[in-house]
Amino acid sequence: MHAQQHRQTSSGSDGKDTRGDEVDRSGMTLELQTDALGPIPWHALNSARAAEQLASPDDGLSADEVGRRQERFGTNRLPEEQSPGLGQTFLRQFTNPLIYILLAAALASVFIGAVADALFIGAVLLLNAVIGTIQESKAESSAQALKSMMKVRSRVLRNGREQVVDAEELVPGDRVRLSAGDSVPADLRLLETEDLRADESLLTGESIPVEKEADASVDEEASVGERQTMLHAGTEVPDGRALGLVCRTGQATEVGKIARSLSGAGDTEPPLVIRLRALTHRIALVVLGAVALLVVVQLLRGAGLTEIFFFAVALSVSAIPAGLPVAITVALSIGRHRMAERNVIVRRLPAVEGLGTCTLIASDKTGTLTANELTVTRIALPGSARVRVEAGKDPEGDRLRPDDGGDGSKALDAETQAAVQRLASTGVLCNEAELRETDEGDLEAVGDTVDVAFLVLGQRLGLTRAQLLERQPEQARVPFTSKRRLAATFNQGDEGLQAHVKGAAEAVLPLCTDAKDLQAEVDDLSGRGFRVLALATGPVEGDADDAAHRLEAGELGGLQLLGLVGLIDPLRQEVPEAVRRCHQAGVGVRMITGDHPATGLSIARQLGIAGERDAAVTGTEVRSLVDAASQADQAEAADSGHEARERGLRLGRAPVFARVEPDQKTAIVGALQDQGHYVAVTGDGVNDAPALRKANIGVAMGRAGTDVARRAADLILTDDHFASIVNGIEQGRIAYANVRKVVWLLISTGAAEIVLFFLAFALNMPLPLGAVQLLWLNLVTNGIQDVALAFEKGEPGVLKRPPRPTDQPIFDRRMIEQTLVSGLYMGLVAFGVFYWLLQVWGWSEYDARNSLLLLMVLFENVHIFNCRSEERSAFRIPLQANLLLIGTVIAAQGVHILAMYLPGLSDVLEVGPVPLWEWGALLGIALSLLVVIELFKLLRRWREGSDRSNGQVAEA
């Protein structure tokens, strides 16, 4: 059936609002609360009985009744995994091998009577756990806040009007409308269906969508997969339309009963964090090997086992960057939050890292590059008549003038006016949109923008859909699909059953007998950037359903072409600048559209995506080009292999893909990836889901996008703007740059401590720092500063650099060089000071270690300012750009100064106050690190500039 209408409901005969009582009598409350009475078999009830059981009138529930039912049944929220509480998060901070070592050290301290050391180690563990808990809790809060921005919205009939509400607000008895691409928000008993299919793989495991029918006869004992009259919460609608009655919500739904199987589907760990954890493990092995060597040296020197044990523990914990994965996760979470502020919701944390690597964006045209506000501005009638329609959505007055190059003062002749009336009538009848007046008196458009444009055209000519349907009732319809590229209705009028068809010119013209002379007009309008549709009508034989089947099978023809319509969809104002920024950042842009190739090329040229000599690749060419590319490696003859490869390269270079079907979009993405691109793809429809999953970064539209598309995507644009993708790329690059800064800080400071101790052992000197002092150094310098570094704002020119290669490791040549330079300098200078104080000035070990610990704290706090940029001078970065970092440095240094003066703590740390001259000397030595790194950055800039110049000369 193509137009099944089953509006069978009942209401109280006395006219009173007895719906709440009827719900009680239906046993609905008992069903949700007492399983012993058995659930109501909604799938086996006919639609009228189901509506009666739920007291659901034809015009929907009233606001008061919705409130009462929400109180009774609660929110329609599917079960989800509970976020870990503070207690769980706190305890998780202790699940780390290095923490186990420290706990063992604390117990050993108690065993040997060093209670003060045990208390200090315990305090370090506690403080680290508190800091980690705060960091993870903030990241979790950010994730939960983003989840609240991704709520499913549902179209529901209430108080006689269709409304859009959060799915959580649905109650039993609500009437919900669904169309292709929607997720089912609750368990629904179908009332109306139109070519409806549902993907129930979540519940049944069956990957093939199943057909649904509102008036099917279903046995009470039917399994979930056999219930043709039901849609279940959490499933998806790939095709068709439906009106359904909410019969179960929340925990009472089928998916609620298997909630356990749906838990644990949160964010996967980002690949970057996994790689850095592996790096940490490798560093740990190196450090432990070095520590083992130092332990052997200590044993040979006759040191006590207790002293050696605590030294090994302290150096291992201090030098191994165990907090690196957590710090990186926090850095990515900060990037996610910043993207959300720029209208980009990150569903999966790895996308923060990945978006900065993007080399190409394959974007939809309509609604992303253009405003998605179509208006009919040109009409071409069979023959020579051409009509201009003034732009605008005001449906008042006569806006039609001949398109003959004149001044617009001439009116249409009667014959042309009548032809336009017939064309507009078909556009209004073959329509699913609605124009209605709001309570404020404004005009509100509901439905597809193409349909809305025809309704506006009709109102300008005095035609309304309601009046036309009264004279020509609709008997059947064929809805528009991206593959069919046309829509049709079959209406019964005075002249019998008439077909009214509108769609892409390529789809409609073959159905007509008089369409040969209009192809040139199609090309002309498309070449000027218009979206071109053709409209046709004609009498059909047989009944409406049979005619609809024949049209779907391609067997309907002999229609009369009414004319072509040119619709214009203006560019979004921000898109040209966004495309320019993409090109500046080394990110290519490709347009994928279902429109005519000439239309796509015209828009692409306006945006700078395509040049005058570029050509579009059509959907029919895509498959052959993909096949040709795949044959390149298999071709035996060199010439044919080269030809096939060239055809594949053409697919990768094409700026515009037009008349593209959904499966071809997936093929395009694969071909672009084969060319070495890291591809971000935009999509909004259910048919875009495969391409979104195939892409490296799937980007769904938040406003116009379907639930299916949003679920398949990595990112969601809350404003549907192309410019937001560019902002996301910028933030992705900033997040990755901040990750590198954190890595540089943590690895180089750990390396400095290893260098310091190795030199001391090599020259047979005392331990530079005690075990407790090492733990203190690790606490006050790497506790919170690394996280504060992740809050750095973007550096100038972040979008003026090419994307980093996807296989580029974090520890590339630059990272290795800067880590070695800074780590070696801090380690060598610190050892030199320690040596001088002991051997030249003859200070005691207590005083030398006191000064050395202060120097190391100063060194690491100064080094943070070096790490704020890998390229720019530290003196060019404003301090106010990251006040949090400044605050953490001041706090860390202040805590150490306090420890030097605080009785008890100073005894445990074996530190004390130092004179002012010593403060000045040590601060000067620490600040010399700034000079060294500044010279290193200057030298590297000179070297890279020289390499670029040599490369340009070589190319020339």
Secondary structure, DSSP 8 states (H G I E B T S, - for coil): --S---------TT-S--HHHHHHHHTHHHHHH-GGG----GGGS-HHHHHHHTT--TT-B-HHHHHHHHHHH------------HHHHHHHTT-SHHHHHHHHHHHHHHHHT-HHHHHHHHHHHHHHHHHHHHHHHHHHHHHHHHHHTT--EEEEEETTEEEEEEGGG--TT-EEEEETT-B--SEEEEEEEEEEEEE-HHHH---S-EE--TT----TT--GGG-TTEE-TT-EEEEEEEEEEEEE-GGGSHHHHTHHHHTT-S----HHHHHHHHHHHHHHHHHHHHHHHHHHHHHHTT--HHHHHHHHHHHHHHHS-TTHHHHHHHHHHHHHHHHHHTTEEESSTHHHHHHTT--EEEEESTTTTB----EEEEEE-SSS-EEEE--SS---S--EEE-SSS-S-----HHHHHHHHHHHHHHHHS---EEEE-TTS-EEEES-HHHHHHHHHHHHTT--HHHHHHHS-EEEEE---TTT-EEEEEEEETTEEEEEEEEEHHHHGGGBSS-GGGHHHHHHHHHTT-EEEEEEEEE--S-HHHHHHHHHTT----BEEEEEEEEE--B-TTHHHHHHHHHHTT-EEEEE-SS-HHHHHHHHHHHTSS-TT---EEHHHHHHHHHHHHHTTT-SSHHHHHHHHHHHHHHHH-SEEES--HHHHHHHHHHHHHTT--EEEEE-SGGGHHHHHHSSEEEEESSS--HHHHHH-SEEESS--HHHHHHHHHHHHHHHHHHHHHHHHHHHHHHHHHHHHHHHHHTT---SS-HHHHHHHHHHHHSSHHHHHTT----TTTTSS----TT--SS-HHHHHHHHHHHHHHHHHHHHHHHIIIIIS---HHHHHHHHHHHHHHHHHHHHHHTT-SSS-GGGS-GGGGHHHHHHHHHHHHHHHHHHHSTTHHHHHT-----HHHHHHHHHHHHHHHHHHHHHHHHHHHHHHHHHHHHHHHH-
